[in-house]
Amino acid sequence: MTSKLSNLPPAELLKAEKITGFRHQLQAWSVDNFRDFPWRQTTDAYSIFVAEFLLQKTGTPTAVPVYEAFISRYPTLRSLAAAPIEEIASLLQPLGLHFRAVRLCQSVQVMMEQYSGQVPQQEAELLKLPGVGLYTARSICANAFGQPAAVLDTNVARILERFFGLQGNRVKSRCKLLWKAAEQVAPQTDVSRWNLTLLDFGALVCTATNPRCSQCPLRDRCNYYNQSALL
């Protein structure tokens, strides 16, 4: 279902009052529903870099044990750089995506050679690393370095489309309208927590199929819910 306003740019569509309510309700929801994963317990850039690589196209329950084993075996970027790629690929095998290990090793070598064995802190530099796209780069910027970098993935895109009545492109990760909306609704502070709250809300309430609208604190002002009620 699509709002008649869906073709308007976010600056016109996303009114300040609705954004404020959206933020407030989700921030209140997160107090009791924020999920706990090992990579959320640290701001170590290397640990978060590894987590973001492992989470690409992978569910969090699958990634948790692999992440814990990975960090235990390779606690630093330098220790990972010294490891044989065959060993790394074997450890990552449960996650699928056979090319993941290759790109991870390529990124590590770039960081060793060009960034003195450190994870770069700027989005533009992160985007030069093999296997790092805009979502991954911004997640690292927000979660490791405390930068106000909003993110957009399928979960975030779904929430924005439904609540505000937007219609993004087929490939959500490349949709400028949805990226602009994600940046517009993000708060000025603690954007890391905000990004993670959106991911949790998309996983637990605003799911792709059978969304739990009856449990949703946003339903009264949600475009998707109110249009569904009219059918």
Helices and strands as residue ranges (DSSP letters): H 10-13, H 16-33, G 38-41, H 45-55, H 60-73, H 77-81, H 85-92, G 93-95, H 100-114, H 123-126, H 134-145, H 154-164, G 172-174, H 176-185, H 191-204, G 213-215, G 219-221, H 223-230
